[in-house]
Amino acid sequence: MFTVIGIMFLGIIAGYLLRNQKQLRYTGRFISYTIFLLLFLLGITVGSNKVIVTSLPDIGGKAILISLAATLGSVICAWIVYRYFFKKGGES
């Protein structure tokens, strides 16, 4: 864990020192393609794991329930924040 955080901070320092380099404008595209590749490899790993594949219906049901609860909670909190902080006194 500390290794990952240390590498991230080294990257921040390198990015700060190299911020005026023209070659760095292509890093966003490179990062996107790298993330796509990692997601594809993760999919291969999950698909080849028999335990995960056989328990997908149970995992999927729990994931849907958690997603719906998180979305509903976010909507309710946003409504409360809007009502008490952004709504003007005379509006209904």
PDB file of N, CA, C and O in Angstrom, chain B, residues numbered from 101:
ATOM      1  N   MET B 101       0.818  -1.194   0.000  1.00  0.00           N
ATOM      2  CA  MET B 101       0.000   0.000   0.000  1.00  0.00           C
ATOM      3  C   MET B 101       0.861   1.256   0.000  1.00  0.00           C
ATOM      4  O   MET B 101       0.610   2.196  -0.754  1.00  0.00           O
ATOM      5  N   PHE B 102       1.876   1.260   0.853  1.00  0.00           N
ATOM      6  CA  PHE B 102       2.755   2.429   0.893  1.00  0.00           C
ATOM      7  C   PHE B 102       3.544   2.566  -0.400  1.00  0.00           C
ATOM      8  O   PHE B 102       3.890   3.674  -0.810  1.00  0.00           O
ATOM      9  N   THR B 103       3.827   1.438  -1.038  1.00  0.00           N
ATOM     10  CA  THR B 103       4.536   1.478  -2.319  1.00  0.00           C
ATOM     11  C   THR B 103       3.680   2.189  -3.368  1.00  0.00           C
ATOM     12  O   THR B 103       4.183   3.021  -4.122  1.00  0.00           O
ATOM     13  N   VAL B 104       2.393   1.863  -3.414  1.00  0.00           N
ATOM     14  CA  VAL B 104       1.497   2.484  -4.384  1.00  0.00           C
ATOM     15  C   VAL B 104       1.386   3.983  -4.126  1.00  0.00           C
ATOM     16  O   VAL B 104       1.445   4.777  -5.064  1.00  0.00           O
ATOM     17  N   ILE B 105       1.227   4.372  -2.877  1.00  0.00           N
ATOM     18  CA  ILE B 105       1.120   5.790  -2.541  1.00  0.00           C
ATOM     19  C   ILE B 105       2.430   6.515  -2.852  1.00  0.00           C
ATOM     20  O   ILE B 105       2.413   7.636  -3.359  1.00  0.00           O
ATOM     21  N   GLY B 106       3.560   5.879  -2.550  1.00  0.00           N
ATOM     22  CA  GLY B 106       4.857   6.477  -2.858  1.00  0.00           C
ATOM     23  C   GLY B 106       5.054   6.687  -4.351  1.00  0.00           C
ATOM     24  O   GLY B 106       5.550   7.730  -4.776  1.00  0.00           O
ATOM     25  N   ILE B 107       4.663   5.686  -5.154  1.00  0.00           N
ATOM     26  CA  ILE B 107       4.782   5.823  -6.606  1.00  0.00           C
ATOM     27  C   ILE B 107       3.876   6.939  -7.106  1.00  0.00           C
ATOM     28  O   ILE B 107       4.256   7.691  -8.003  1.00  0.00           O
ATOM     29  N   MET B 108       2.677   7.054  -6.529  1.00  0.00           N
ATOM     30  CA  MET B 108       1.773   8.120  -6.938  1.00  0.00           C
ATOM     31  C   MET B 108       2.379   9.499  -6.639  1.00  0.00           C
ATOM     32  O   MET B 108       2.295  10.406  -7.467  1.00  0.00           O
ATOM     33  N   PHE B 109       2.982   9.652  -5.469  1.00  0.00           N
ATOM     34  CA  PHE B 109       3.592  10.938  -5.132  1.00  0.00           C
ATOM     35  C   PHE B 109       4.800  11.229  -6.013  1.00  0.00           C
ATOM     36  O   PHE B 109       5.034  12.380  -6.382  1.00  0.00           O
ATOM     37  N   LEU B 110       5.568  10.198  -6.354  1.00  0.00           N
ATOM     38  CA  LEU B 110       6.674  10.396  -7.304  1.00  0.00           C
ATOM     39  C   LEU B 110       6.140  10.862  -8.653  1.00  0.00           C
ATOM     40  O   LEU B 110       6.739  11.724  -9.297  1.00  0.00           O
ATOM     41  N   GLY B 111       5.015  10.293  -9.082  1.00  0.00           N
ATOM     42  CA  GLY B 111       4.387  10.722 -10.331  1.00  0.00           C
ATOM     43  C   GLY B 111       3.905  12.164 -10.264  1.00  0.00           C
ATOM     44  O   GLY B 111       4.016  12.908 -11.238  1.00  0.00           O
ATOM     45  N   ILE B 112       3.374  12.553  -9.122  1.00  0.00           N
ATOM     46  CA  ILE B 112       2.930  13.947  -8.954  1.00  0.00           C
ATOM     47  C   ILE B 112       4.116  14.898  -9.065  1.00  0.00           C
ATOM     48  O   ILE B 112       4.035  15.932  -9.727  1.00  0.00           O
ATOM     49  N   ILE B 113       5.205  14.541  -8.419  1.00  0.00           N
ATOM     50  CA  ILE B 113       6.405  15.384  -8.466  1.00  0.00           C
ATOM     51  C   ILE B 113       6.949  15.446  -9.895  1.00  0.00           C
ATOM     52  O   ILE B 113       7.310  16.519 -10.380  1.00  0.00           O
ATOM     53  N   ALA B 114       7.007  14.286 -10.571  1.00  0.00           N
ATOM     54  CA  ALA B 114       7.496  14.268 -11.957  1.00  0.00           C
ATOM     55  C   ALA B 114       6.583  15.081 -12.858  1.00  0.00           C
ATOM     56  O   ALA B 114       7.064  15.819 -13.718  1.00  0.00           O
ATOM     57  N   GLY B 115       5.278  14.959 -12.678  1.00  0.00           N
ATOM     58  CA  GLY B 115       4.331  15.740 -13.471  1.00  0.00           C
ATOM     59  C   GLY B 115       4.483  17.228 -13.239  1.00  0.00           C
ATOM     60  O   GLY B 115       4.367  18.023 -14.172  1.00  0.00           O
ATOM     61  N   TYR B 116       4.740  17.606 -12.006  1.00  0.00           N
ATOM     62  CA  TYR B 116       4.932  19.019 -11.698  1.00  0.00           C
ATOM     63  C   TYR B 116       6.200  19.551 -12.363  1.00  0.00           C
ATOM     64  O   TYR B 116       6.203  20.645 -12.926  1.00  0.00           O
ATOM     65  N   LEU B 117       7.274  18.769 -12.292  1.00  0.00           N
ATOM     66  CA  LEU B 117       8.540  19.208 -12.880  1.00  0.00           C
ATOM     67  C   LEU B 117       8.498  19.214 -14.406  1.00  0.00           C
ATOM     68  O   LEU B 117       9.195  20.006 -15.039  1.00  0.00           O
ATOM     69  N   LEU B 118       7.691  18.342 -14.999  1.00  0.00           N
ATOM     70  CA  LEU B 118       7.635  18.225 -16.464  1.00  0.00           C
ATOM     71  C   LEU B 118       6.370  18.838 -17.054  1.00  0.00           C
ATOM     72  O   LEU B 118       6.017  18.532 -18.193  1.00  0.00           O
ATOM     73  N   ARG B 119       5.692  19.680 -16.318  1.00  0.00           N
ATOM     74  CA  ARG B 119       4.387  20.190 -16.742  1.00  0.00           C
ATOM     75  C   ARG B 119       4.417  21.010 -18.021  1.00  0.00           C
ATOM     76  O   ARG B 119       3.378  21.145 -18.666  1.00  0.00           O
ATOM     77  N   ASN B 120       5.561  21.565 -18.421  1.00  0.00           N
ATOM     78  CA  ASN B 120       5.633  22.390 -19.626  1.00  0.00           C
ATOM     79  C   ASN B 120       6.094  21.608 -20.849  1.00  0.00           C
ATOM     80  O   ASN B 120       6.287  22.197 -21.912  1.00  0.00           O
ATOM     81  N   GLN B 121       6.272  20.304 -20.724  1.00  0.00           N
ATOM     82  CA  GLN B 121       6.719  19.483 -21.842  1.00  0.00           C
ATOM     83  C   GLN B 121       5.541  19.178 -22.772  1.00  0.00           C
ATOM     84  O   GLN B 121       4.459  18.808 -22.315  1.00  0.00           O
ATOM     85  N   LYS B 122       5.763  19.337 -24.083  1.00  0.00           N
ATOM     86  CA  LYS B 122       4.688  19.107 -25.052  1.00  0.00           C
ATOM     87  C   LYS B 122       4.320  17.629 -25.164  1.00  0.00           C
ATOM     88  O   LYS B 122       3.184  17.308 -25.513  1.00  0.00           O
ATOM     89  N   GLN B 123       5.245  16.735 -24.878  1.00  0.00           N
ATOM     90  CA  GLN B 123       4.977  15.307 -25.014  1.00  0.00           C
ATOM     91  C   GLN B 123       3.940  14.811 -24.002  1.00  0.00           C
ATOM     92  O   GLN B 123       3.309  13.776 -24.216  1.00  0.00           O
ATOM     93  N   LEU B 124       3.768  15.531 -22.929  1.00  0.00           N
ATOM     94  CA  LEU B 124       2.843  15.090 -21.882  1.00  0.00           C
ATOM     95  C   LEU B 124       1.382  15.242 -22.273  1.00  0.00           C
ATOM     96  O   LEU B 124       0.508  14.739 -21.567  1.00  0.00           O
ATOM     97  N   ARG B 125       1.095  15.913 -23.363  1.00  0.00           N
ATOM     98  CA  ARG B 125      -0.308  16.074 -23.738  1.00  0.00           C
ATOM     99  C   ARG B 125      -0.922  14.767 -24.232  1.00  0.00           C
ATOM    100  O   ARG B 125      -2.144  14.660 -24.331  1.00  0.00           O
ATOM    101  N   TYR B 126      -0.097  13.779 -24.540  1.00  0.00           N
ATOM    102  CA  TYR B 126      -0.598  12.484 -25.010  1.00  0.00           C
ATOM    103  C   TYR B 126      -0.785  11.479 -23.871  1.00  0.00           C
ATOM    104  O   TYR B 126      -1.228  10.355 -24.109  1.00  0.00           O
ATOM    105  N   THR B 127      -0.458  11.863 -22.660  1.00  0.00           N
ATOM    106  CA  THR B 127      -0.559  10.914 -21.546  1.00  0.00           C
ATOM    107  C   THR B 127      -2.005  10.535 -21.244  1.00  0.00           C
ATOM    108  O   THR B 127      -2.263   9.409 -20.818  1.00  0.00           O
ATOM    109  N   GLY B 128      -2.941  11.433 -21.450  1.00  0.00           N
ATOM    110  CA  GLY B 128      -4.348  11.126 -21.186  1.00  0.00           C
ATOM    111  C   GLY B 128      -4.839   9.974 -22.049  1.00  0.00           C
ATOM    112  O   GLY B 128      -5.521   9.074 -21.558  1.00  0.00           O
ATOM    113  N   ARG B 129      -4.498   9.999 -23.325  1.00  0.00           N
ATOM    114  CA  ARG B 129      -4.900   8.930 -24.236  1.00  0.00           C
ATOM    115  C   ARG B 129      -4.212   7.617 -23.837  1.00  0.00           C
ATOM    116  O   ARG B 129      -4.836   6.556 -23.840  1.00  0.00           O
ATOM    117  N   PHE B 130      -2.934   7.701 -23.497  1.00  0.00           N
ATOM    118  CA  PHE B 130      -2.196   6.516 -23.084  1.00  0.00           C
ATOM    119  C   PHE B 130      -2.803   5.903 -21.826  1.00  0.00           C
ATOM    120  O   PHE B 130      -2.927   4.683 -21.722  1.00  0.00           O
ATOM    121  N   ILE B 131      -3.177   6.747 -20.879  1.00  0.00           N
ATOM    122  CA  ILE B 131      -3.787   6.268 -19.632  1.00  0.00           C
ATOM    123  C   ILE B 131      -5.128   5.596 -19.922  1.00  0.00           C
ATOM    124  O   ILE B 131      -5.435   4.553 -19.345  1.00  0.00           O
ATOM    125  N   SER B 132      -5.930   6.186 -20.811  1.00  0.00           N
ATOM    126  CA  SER B 132      -7.220   5.584 -21.156  1.00  0.00           C
ATOM    127  C   SER B 132      -7.037   4.191 -21.755  1.00  0.00           C
ATOM    128  O   SER B 132      -7.727   3.252 -21.358  1.00  0.00           O
ATOM    129  N   TYR B 133      -6.118   4.052 -22.700  1.00  0.00           N
ATOM    130  CA  TYR B 133      -5.887   2.746 -23.320  1.00  0.00           C
ATOM    131  C   TYR B 133      -5.342   1.739 -22.304  1.00  0.00           C
ATOM    132  O   TYR B 133      -5.680   0.557 -22.355  1.00  0.00           O
ATOM    133  N   THR B 134      -4.510   2.203 -21.394  1.00  0.00           N
ATOM    134  CA  THR B 134      -3.985   1.309 -20.365  1.00  0.00           C
ATOM    135  C   THR B 134      -5.096   0.830 -19.444  1.00  0.00           C
ATOM    136  O   THR B 134      -5.118  -0.341 -19.067  1.00  0.00           O
ATOM    137  N   ILE B 135      -6.017   1.711 -19.076  1.00  0.00           N
ATOM    138  CA  ILE B 135      -7.149   1.326 -18.232  1.00  0.00           C
ATOM    139  C   ILE B 135      -8.046   0.335 -18.961  1.00  0.00           C
ATOM    140  O   ILE B 135      -8.523  -0.625 -18.357  1.00  0.00           O
ATOM    141  N   PHE B 136      -8.283   0.557 -20.266  1.00  0.00           N
ATOM    142  CA  PHE B 136      -9.084  -0.388 -21.046  1.00  0.00           C
ATOM    143  C   PHE B 136      -8.441  -1.765 -21.050  1.00  0.00           C
ATOM    144  O   PHE B 136      -9.128  -2.774 -20.890  1.00  0.00           O
ATOM    145  N   LEU B 137      -7.128  -1.811 -21.231  1.00  0.00           N
ATOM    146  CA  LEU B 137      -6.408  -3.078 -21.236  1.00  0.00           C
ATOM    147  C   LEU B 137      -6.514  -3.768 -19.873  1.00  0.00           C
ATOM    148  O   LEU B 137      -6.747  -4.975 -19.804  1.00  0.00           O
ATOM    149  N   LEU B 138      -6.345  -3.009 -18.799  1.00  0.00           N
ATOM    150  CA  LEU B 138      -6.445  -3.589 -17.462  1.00  0.00           C
ATOM    151  C   LEU B 138      -7.853  -4.120 -17.181  1.00  0.00           C
ATOM    152  O   LEU B 138      -8.001  -5.175 -16.564  1.00  0.00           O
ATOM    153  N   LEU B 139      -8.881  -3.405 -17.624  1.00  0.00           N
ATOM    154  CA  LEU B 139     -10.251  -3.880 -17.438  1.00  0.00           C
ATOM    155  C   LEU B 139     -10.503  -5.151 -18.232  1.00  0.00           C
ATOM    156  O   LEU B 139     -11.181  -6.059 -17.753  1.00  0.00           O
ATOM    157  N   PHE B 140      -9.956  -5.222 -19.453  1.00  0.00           N
ATOM    158  CA  PHE B 140     -10.088  -6.431 -20.265  1.00  0.00           C
ATOM    159  C   PHE B 140      -9.411  -7.611 -19.581  1.00  0.00           C
ATOM    160  O   PHE B 140      -9.973  -8.704 -19.518  1.00  0.00           O
ATOM    161  N   LEU B 141      -8.217  -7.391 -19.073  1.00  0.00           N
ATOM    162  CA  LEU B 141      -7.506  -8.472 -18.377  1.00  0.00           C
ATOM    163  C   LEU B 141      -8.230  -8.880 -17.101  1.00  0.00           C
ATOM    164  O   LEU B 141      -8.246 -10.060 -16.752  1.00  0.00           O
ATOM    165  N   LEU B 142      -8.830  -7.919 -16.399  1.00  0.00           N
ATOM    166  CA  LEU B 142      -9.627  -8.252 -15.217  1.00  0.00           C
ATOM    167  C   LEU B 142     -10.826  -9.110 -15.607  1.00  0.00           C
ATOM    168  O   LEU B 142     -11.168 -10.062 -14.906  1.00  0.00           O
ATOM    169  N   GLY B 143     -11.464  -8.772 -16.726  1.00  0.00           N
ATOM    170  CA  GLY B 143     -12.578  -9.568 -17.222  1.00  0.00           C
ATOM    171  C   GLY B 143     -12.157 -10.991 -17.542  1.00  0.00           C
ATOM    172  O   GLY B 143     -12.885 -11.935 -17.232  1.00  0.00           O
ATOM    173  N   ILE B 144     -10.999 -11.159 -18.156  1.00  0.00           N
ATOM    174  CA  ILE B 144     -10.489 -12.500 -18.441  1.00  0.00           C
ATOM    175  C   ILE B 144     -10.268 -13.274 -17.145  1.00  0.00           C
ATOM    176  O   ILE B 144     -10.609 -14.453 -17.053  1.00  0.00           O
ATOM    177  N   THR B 145      -9.697 -12.607 -16.152  1.00  0.00           N
ATOM    178  CA  THR B 145      -9.436 -13.261 -14.872  1.00  0.00           C
ATOM    179  C   THR B 145     -10.736 -13.679 -14.188  1.00  0.00           C
ATOM    180  O   THR B 145     -10.838 -14.791 -13.670  1.00  0.00           O
ATOM    181  N   VAL B 146     -11.724 -12.793 -14.188  1.00  0.00           N
ATOM    182  CA  VAL B 146     -13.011 -13.112 -13.562  1.00  0.00           C
ATOM    183  C   VAL B 146     -13.708 -14.229 -14.336  1.00  0.00           C
ATOM    184  O   VAL B 146     -14.259 -15.151 -13.735  1.00  0.00           O
ATOM    185  N   GLY B 147     -13.686 -14.150 -15.663  1.00  0.00           N
ATOM    186  CA  GLY B 147     -14.342 -15.165 -16.475  1.00  0.00           C
ATOM    187  C   GLY B 147     -13.719 -16.542 -16.351  1.00  0.00           C
ATOM    188  O   GLY B 147     -14.405 -17.546 -16.538  1.00  0.00           O
ATOM    189  N   SER B 148     -12.450 -16.610 -16.043  1.00  0.00           N
ATOM    190  CA  SER B 148     -11.791 -17.912 -15.924  1.00  0.00           C
ATOM    191  C   SER B 148     -11.876 -18.490 -14.509  1.00  0.00           C
ATOM    192  O   SER B 148     -11.467 -19.629 -14.283  1.00  0.00           O
ATOM    193  N   ASN B 149     -12.399 -17.725 -13.566  1.00  0.00           N
ATOM    194  CA  ASN B 149     -12.537 -18.196 -12.188  1.00  0.00           C
ATOM    195  C   ASN B 149     -13.916 -18.844 -12.027  1.00  0.00           C
ATOM    196  O   ASN B 149     -14.940 -18.161 -12.057  1.00  0.00           O
ATOM    197  N   LYS B 150     -13.928 -20.163 -11.858  1.00  0.00           N
ATOM    198  CA  LYS B 150     -15.183 -20.917 -11.791  1.00  0.00           C
ATOM    199  C   LYS B 150     -16.034 -20.513 -10.582  1.00  0.00           C
ATOM    200  O   LYS B 150     -17.261 -20.469 -10.681  1.00  0.00           O
ATOM    201  N   VAL B 151     -15.405 -20.222  -9.462  1.00  0.00           N
ATOM    202  CA  VAL B 151     -16.142 -19.851  -8.246  1.00  0.00           C
ATOM    203  C   VAL B 151     -16.905 -18.546  -8.457  1.00  0.00           C
ATOM    204  O   VAL B 151     -18.067 -18.432  -8.067  1.00  0.00           O
ATOM    205  N   ILE B 152     -16.256 -17.570  -9.069  1.00  0.00           N
ATOM    206  CA  ILE B 152     -16.914 -16.277  -9.298  1.00  0.00           C
ATOM    207  C   ILE B 152     -18.048 -16.427 -10.305  1.00  0.00           C
ATOM    208  O   ILE B 152     -19.129 -15.873 -10.104  1.00  0.00           O
ATOM    209  N   VAL B 153     -17.816 -17.164 -11.378  1.00  0.00           N
ATOM    210  CA  VAL B 153     -18.832 -17.309 -12.418  1.00  0.00           C
ATOM    211  C   VAL B 153     -20.071 -18.019 -11.879  1.00  0.00           C
ATOM    212  O   VAL B 153     -21.192 -17.634 -12.211  1.00  0.00           O
ATOM    213  N   THR B 154     -19.889 -19.042 -11.058  1.00  0.00           N
ATOM    214  CA  THR B 154     -21.052 -19.760 -10.527  1.00  0.00           C
ATOM    215  C   THR B 154     -21.818 -18.942  -9.483  1.00  0.00           C
ATOM    216  O   THR B 154     -23.007 -19.178  -9.273  1.00  0.00           O
ATOM    217  N   SER B 155     -21.161 -17.993  -8.831  1.00  0.00           N
ATOM    218  CA  SER B 155     -21.857 -17.180  -7.823  1.00  0.00           C
ATOM    219  C   SER B 155     -22.271 -15.812  -8.357  1.00  0.00           C
ATOM    220  O   SER B 155     -22.666 -14.947  -7.574  1.00  0.00           O
ATOM    221  N   LEU B 156     -22.191 -15.594  -9.672  1.00  0.00           N
ATOM    222  CA  LEU B 156     -22.579 -14.299 -10.246  1.00  0.00           C
ATOM    223  C   LEU B 156     -24.031 -13.905  -9.976  1.00  0.00           C
ATOM    224  O   LEU B 156     -24.280 -12.733  -9.695  1.00  0.00           O
ATOM    225  N   PRO B 157     -25.006 -14.824 -10.045  1.00  0.00           N
ATOM    226  CA  PRO B 157     -26.382 -14.390  -9.742  1.00  0.00           C
ATOM    227  C   PRO B 157     -26.522 -13.809  -8.339  1.00  0.00           C
ATOM    228  O   PRO B 157     -27.217 -12.810  -8.155  1.00  0.00           O
ATOM    229  N   ASP B 158     -25.879 -14.412  -7.357  1.00  0.00           N
ATOM    230  CA  ASP B 158     -25.947 -13.899  -5.987  1.00  0.00           C
ATOM    231  C   ASP B 158     -25.206 -12.573  -5.864  1.00  0.00           C
ATOM    232  O   ASP B 158     -25.704 -11.630  -5.250  1.00  0.00           O
ATOM    233  N   ILE B 159     -24.013 -12.508  -6.453  1.00  0.00           N
ATOM    234  CA  ILE B 159     -23.218 -11.273  -6.402  1.00  0.00           C
ATOM    235  C   ILE B 159     -23.932 -10.144  -7.143  1.00  0.00           C
ATOM    236  O   ILE B 159     -23.956  -9.005  -6.675  1.00  0.00           O
ATOM    237  N   GLY B 160     -24.519 -10.466  -8.309  1.00  0.00           N
ATOM    238  CA  GLY B 160     -25.221  -9.455  -9.106  1.00  0.00           C
ATOM    239  C   GLY B 160     -26.425  -8.884  -8.388  1.00  0.00           C
ATOM    240  O   GLY B 160     -26.680  -7.681  -8.445  1.00  0.00           O
ATOM    241  N   GLY B 161     -27.176  -9.762  -7.703  1.00  0.00           N
ATOM    242  CA  GLY B 161     -28.344  -9.283  -6.954  1.00  0.00           C
ATOM    243  C   GLY B 161     -27.954  -8.332  -5.835  1.00  0.00           C
ATOM    244  O   GLY B 161     -28.598  -7.304  -5.626  1.00  0.00           O
ATOM    245  N   LYS B 162     -26.909  -8.678  -5.127  1.00  0.00           N
ATOM    246  CA  LYS B 162     -26.433  -7.795  -4.057  1.00  0.00           C
ATOM    247  C   LYS B 162     -25.907  -6.483  -4.630  1.00  0.00           C
ATOM    248  O   LYS B 162     -26.123  -5.420  -4.047  1.00  0.00           O
ATOM    249  N   ALA B 163     -25.221  -6.550  -5.766  1.00  0.00           N
ATOM    250  CA  ALA B 163     -24.675  -5.339  -6.389  1.00  0.00           C
ATOM    251  C   ALA B 163     -25.794  -4.393  -6.830  1.00  0.00           C
ATOM    252  O   ALA B 163     -25.691  -3.178  -6.664  1.00  0.00           O
ATOM    253  N   ILE B 164     -26.862  -4.960  -7.391  1.00  0.00           N
ATOM    254  CA  ILE B 164     -28.000  -4.122  -7.802  1.00  0.00           C
ATOM    255  C   ILE B 164     -28.645  -3.466  -6.586  1.00  0.00           C
ATOM    256  O   ILE B 164     -28.979  -2.282  -6.619  1.00  0.00           O
ATOM    257  N   LEU B 165     -28.818  -4.224  -5.526  1.00  0.00           N
ATOM    258  CA  LEU B 165     -29.421  -3.675  -4.304  1.00  0.00           C
ATOM    259  C   LEU B 165     -28.560  -2.553  -3.721  1.00  0.00           C
ATOM    260  O   LEU B 165     -29.085  -1.511  -3.328  1.00  0.00           O
ATOM    261  N   ILE B 166     -27.258  -2.756  -3.663  1.00  0.00           N
ATOM    262  CA  ILE B 166     -26.351  -1.732  -3.133  1.00  0.00           C
ATOM    263  C   ILE B 166     -26.370  -0.496  -4.028  1.00  0.00           C
ATOM    264  O   ILE B 166     -26.386   0.627  -3.526  1.00  0.00           O
ATOM    265  N   SER B 167     -26.369  -0.688  -5.346  1.00  0.00           N
ATOM    266  CA  SER B 167     -26.393   0.442  -6.284  1.00  0.00           C
ATOM    267  C   SER B 167     -27.669   1.264  -6.134  1.00  0.00           C
ATOM    268  O   SER B 167     -27.624   2.494  -6.100  1.00  0.00           O
ATOM    269  N   LEU B 168     -28.808   0.576  -6.045  1.00  0.00           N
ATOM    270  CA  LEU B 168     -30.076   1.292  -5.876  1.00  0.00           C
ATOM    271  C   LEU B 168     -30.126   2.049  -4.553  1.00  0.00           C
ATOM    272  O   LEU B 168     -30.597   3.185  -4.504  1.00  0.00           O
ATOM    273  N   ALA B 169     -29.643   1.425  -3.485  1.00  0.00           N
ATOM    274  CA  ALA B 169     -29.644   2.097  -2.183  1.00  0.00           C
ATOM    275  C   ALA B 169     -28.721   3.318  -2.197  1.00  0.00           C
ATOM    276  O   ALA B 169     -29.066   4.361  -1.642  1.00  0.00           O
ATOM    277  N   ALA B 170     -27.555   3.194  -2.826  1.00  0.00           N
ATOM    278  CA  ALA B 170     -26.627   4.324  -2.897  1.00  0.00           C
ATOM    279  C   ALA B 170     -27.209   5.457  -3.730  1.00  0.00           C
ATOM    280  O   ALA B 170     -27.074   6.625  -3.367  1.00  0.00           O
ATOM    281  N   THR B 171     -27.853   5.124  -4.842  1.00  0.00           N
ATOM    282  CA  THR B 171     -28.460   6.152  -5.688  1.00  0.00           C
ATOM    283  C   THR B 171     -29.595   6.850  -4.960  1.00  0.00           C
ATOM    284  O   THR B 171     -29.690   8.077  -4.993  1.00  0.00           O
ATOM    285  N   LEU B 172     -30.450   6.091  -4.308  1.00  0.00           N
ATOM    286  CA  LEU B 172     -31.562   6.677  -3.561  1.00  0.00           C
ATOM    287  C   LEU B 172     -31.046   7.567  -2.431  1.00  0.00           C
ATOM    288  O   LEU B 172     -31.573   8.658  -2.213  1.00  0.00           O
ATOM    289  N   GLY B 173     -30.032   7.114  -1.720  1.00  0.00           N
ATOM    290  CA  GLY B 173     -29.444   7.933  -0.658  1.00  0.00           C
ATOM    291  C   GLY B 173     -28.854   9.230  -1.189  1.00  0.00           C
ATOM    292  O   GLY B 173     -28.999  10.279  -0.561  1.00  0.00           O
ATOM    293  N   SER B 174     -28.192   9.169  -2.335  1.00  0.00           N
ATOM    294  CA  SER B 174     -27.617  10.380  -2.933  1.00  0.00           C
ATOM    295  C   SER B 174     -28.706  11.363  -3.345  1.00  0.00           C
ATOM    296  O   SER B 174     -28.572  12.568  -3.132  1.00  0.00           O
ATOM    297  N   VAL B 175     -29.778  10.854  -3.932  1.00  0.00           N
ATOM    298  CA  VAL B 175     -30.888  11.730  -4.349  1.00  0.00           C
ATOM    299  C   VAL B 175     -31.528  12.387  -3.133  1.00  0.00           C
ATOM    300  O   VAL B 175     -31.827  13.581  -3.161  1.00  0.00           O
ATOM    301  N   ILE B 176     -31.737  11.632  -2.081  1.00  0.00           N
ATOM    302  CA  ILE B 176     -32.353  12.197  -0.874  1.00  0.00           C
ATOM    303  C   ILE B 176     -31.440  13.256  -0.254  1.00  0.00           C
ATOM    304  O   ILE B 176     -31.911  14.324   0.138  1.00  0.00           O
ATOM    305  N   CYS B 177     -30.146  12.972  -0.163  1.00  0.00           N
ATOM    306  CA  CYS B 177     -29.209  13.965   0.398  1.00  0.00           C
ATOM    307  C   CYS B 177     -29.134  15.215  -0.470  1.00  0.00           C
ATOM    308  O   CYS B 177     -29.075  16.324   0.059  1.00  0.00           O
ATOM    309  N   ALA B 178     -29.135  15.059  -1.785  1.00  0.00           N
ATOM    310  CA  ALA B 178     -29.101  16.219  -2.685  1.00  0.00           C
ATOM    311  C   ALA B 178     -30.357  17.055  -2.519  1.00  0.00           C
ATOM    312  O   ALA B 178     -30.291  18.285  -2.529  1.00  0.00           O
ATOM    313  N   TRP B 179     -31.498  16.401  -2.366  1.00  0.00           N
ATOM    314  CA  TRP B 179     -32.742  17.131  -2.171  1.00  0.00           C
ATOM    315  C   TRP B 179     -32.705  17.926  -0.860  1.00  0.00           C
ATOM    316  O   TRP B 179     -33.127  19.082  -0.818  1.00  0.00           O
ATOM    317  N   ILE B 180     -32.197  17.298   0.210  1.00  0.00           N
ATOM    318  CA  ILE B 180     -32.104  17.983   1.504  1.00  0.00           C
ATOM    319  C   ILE B 180     -31.169  19.181   1.409  1.00  0.00           C
ATOM    320  O   ILE B 180     -31.496  20.260   1.902  1.00  0.00           O
ATOM    321  N   VAL B 181     -30.014  19.004   0.782  1.00  0.00           N
ATOM    322  CA  VAL B 181     -29.054  20.109   0.631  1.00  0.00           C
ATOM    323  C   VAL B 181     -29.674  21.228  -0.190  1.00  0.00           C
ATOM    324  O   VAL B 181     -29.529  22.398   0.164  1.00  0.00           O
ATOM    325  N   TYR B 182     -30.360  20.897  -1.276  1.00  0.00           N
ATOM    326  CA  TYR B 182     -31.001  21.922  -2.105  1.00  0.00           C
ATOM    327  C   TYR B 182     -32.057  22.671  -1.310  1.00  0.00           C
ATOM    328  O   TYR B 182     -32.136  23.898  -1.349  1.00  0.00           O
ATOM    329  N   ARG B 183     -32.861  21.911  -0.592  1.00  0.00           N
ATOM    330  CA  ARG B 183     -33.967  22.530   0.140  1.00  0.00           C
ATOM    331  C   ARG B 183     -33.489  23.484   1.226  1.00  0.00           C
ATOM    332  O   ARG B 183     -34.079  24.549   1.409  1.00  0.00           O
ATOM    333  N   TYR B 184     -32.434  23.127   1.948  1.00  0.00           N
ATOM    334  CA  TYR B 184     -32.011  23.949   3.078  1.00  0.00           C
ATOM    335  C   TYR B 184     -30.932  24.966   2.749  1.00  0.00           C
ATOM    336  O   TYR B 184     -30.748  25.920   3.504  1.00  0.00           O
ATOM    337  N   PHE B 185     -30.216  24.793   1.650  1.00  0.00           N
ATOM    338  CA  PHE B 185     -29.114  25.714   1.364  1.00  0.00           C
ATOM    339  C   PHE B 185     -29.302  26.541   0.112  1.00  0.00           C
ATOM    340  O   PHE B 185     -28.732  27.628   0.014  1.00  0.00           O
ATOM    341  N   PHE B 186     -30.078  26.072  -0.848  1.00  0.00           N
ATOM    342  CA  PHE B 186     -30.163  26.781  -2.125  1.00  0.00           C
ATOM    343  C   PHE B 186     -31.548  27.310  -2.459  1.00  0.00           C
ATOM    344  O   PHE B 186     -31.685  28.132  -3.365  1.00  0.00           O
ATOM    345  N   LYS B 187     -32.548  26.875  -1.774  1.00  0.00           N
ATOM    346  CA  LYS B 187     -33.882  27.326  -2.051  1.00  0.00           C
ATOM    347  C   LYS B 187     -34.122  28.670  -1.358  1.00  0.00           C
ATOM    348  O   LYS B 187     -33.819  28.842  -0.177  1.00  0.00           O
ATOM    349  N   LYS B 188     -34.668  29.604  -2.113  1.00  0.00           N
ATOM    350  CA  LYS B 188     -34.947  30.924  -1.530  1.00  0.00           C
ATOM    351  C   LYS B 188     -36.202  30.864  -0.672  1.00  0.00           C
ATOM    352  O   LYS B 188     -37.051  29.991  -0.860  1.00  0.00           O
ATOM    353  N   GLY B 189     -36.316  31.783   0.259  1.00  0.00           N
ATOM    354  CA  GLY B 189     -37.371  31.765   1.256  1.00  0.00           C
ATOM    355  C   GLY B 189     -38.789  31.669   0.724  1.00  0.00           C
ATOM    356  O   GLY B 189     -39.589  30.935   1.303  1.00  0.00           O
ATOM    357  N   GLY B 190     -39.150  32.375  -0.354  1.00  0.00           N
ATOM    358  CA  GLY B 190     -40.521  32.420  -0.827  1.00  0.00           C
ATOM    359  C   GLY B 190     -40.904  31.297  -1.776  1.00  0.00           C
ATOM    360  O   GLY B 190     -42.086  31.168  -2.096  1.00  0.00           O
ATOM    361  N   GLU B 191     -39.988  30.496  -2.231  1.00  0.00           N
ATOM    362  CA  GLU B 191     -40.300  29.443  -3.215  1.00  0.00           C
ATOM    363  C   GLU B 191     -40.866  28.218  -2.525  1.00  0.00           C
ATOM    364  O   GLU B 191     -40.553  27.942  -1.367  1.00  0.00           O
ATOM    365  N   SER B 192     -41.721  27.471  -3.261  1.00  0.00           N
ATOM    366  CA  SER B 192     -42.240  26.217  -2.720  1.00  0.00           C
ATOM    367  C   SER B 192     -41.764  25.062  -3.530  1.00  0.00           C
ATOM    368  O   SER B 192     -42.098  23.917  -3.228  1.00  0.00           O
TER     369      SER B 192
END
